Amino acid sequence: MSSHILSELYRTATRYILLHKGRVIEELTQQELDGKCRRHILIKTEDAAKTAAALETALHTANFQVMPDGAVRLYDNLDNIKEVAAALSQAGILVTGLSLAGDSLEDYFLHKIGGRQDG
C-alpha cells in the first residue's frame, strides 16, 4: 500500500519503506519504527553509565535505553521531568540536555528527509 496519509499507514502497516524523490531512504518494521518514535525524556550528560545507575537507584526504573551517542532515553516519568532533573542533580550528574522527545510517523519521515521539502 502506498499513501501520503502517514497517520493511517501507522495504524495499518507492519513494515515500512520510506521513499523520497523516488529513492528508498529507509526500510523498517513496525517494531523498529515504534522504538524510534516512542515518547521519552532525552537525557544528555557527560557520563551515560552514571546516569543509568542514578535512574535505577533514585527513580527505581530500568525502563531506559543508553544510545550509541551516550544520550539516555527514559521511557518512564514523562510527566515528571522536574523530578528526573532533581534526581540526577542530587546524584551529582551534570545534565547538559533534558527534553521530551518522540515523533509521529510524519515527524520521523520529515526528520529523515531534512524537513519539509516540496517537489
N, C-alpha and C positions, 0 to 999 in steps of 0.2 A: 504494500500500500504506500502511496506517496501522498503527502499532504503538506500544506504550509500552515495548517492549524495545529500547532505543536501541542497544545494542551489536550486535544483529542487523541493524538498519537500516544501521548504519555499514558493515557488510560487504557489503551487497547494493544499496543505493540509490546513485544518481548525482546526484540533485537532492533538495533538502530544502525543505519548508515547515514552519516551526516554528509551532505553534499553542498558544495559552494562553487558556483560558476562552473558546474559540470564536472568537478573533481571530488573524489571521495576524500574527506578530511579526517574522518574517524569512523570506526566500526566498534560498537559496544553492545553489551547485553543490558537488559533491564536492571539487573543487579549492579553492574558496573556504573550505570547511569545514576542509580539511586545513591550509591556511595559518593559520587562526585557532586550530586545536587543536594544531599541531605543537610538540613539545617543544623548548625553547630556554632559554638563560640570558637573563633580562631584566636589562638594564643601564640604570641611570638615573644620569646625570651632568648637569653644567650645560653641557656642550659636546659635542653629538652628533657634529659633524664631526671634532673632535679625537679622540673616542672611536673613530670609524670608522677614522681614519688609524692609530691605535695598534693596532687589531685587525689591520689589514692588515700593518703593519710588524712588530710584536712577535710576533704569533701566526700570521702568514703565511696569513691566511684572508680571503676575501671572502664567506664564507657567513654573512652577517648582513643585517639589514634595519633601516633607521632608520625609526621610526614617526612619524606626524604629530605626536605629543605630545613628540617628542625622545628617547623611550626607544629603546634598541637591542636587537633580538632577535638573539642569537648562536646559530646552529644547530650549531656545532662545539664541541668541548671540554666536552661536557655532564658528563663525569666528572672534569673538571679545573677546577672553579670557583675553587680557590685559585690556580691558575696564571693564570687570567684576571684575578683581582683583583691579583695581583702585577705582571702586565704593565701593567695600567692605572695602578697606583700608580707604577711605575718611569717611566712616560711623563708623570708629573706630573698625572694626571687625578684629580680628587676624585670618588669614587664615592659617590653618595647612596643607591643601591639595587642589590642584586645577588642574584638568586634564580633558582631553577629554576622554569619555568612551562610551561604547556601543559595542555590539557584533553581529557578524553574527550568524546564527544558529549553524554553525560548531564551532565557538569560544565558544558559550554558552554551547554546548554539552561537549566540551573538558574541560571547566571550571568545569562542573558538575562532570566529572569523575576524575578530578585531573590532567589533562594534557594528552599528547599523551601516550598511552599505547598499546603495541602490544599484540596480543593473546587474 
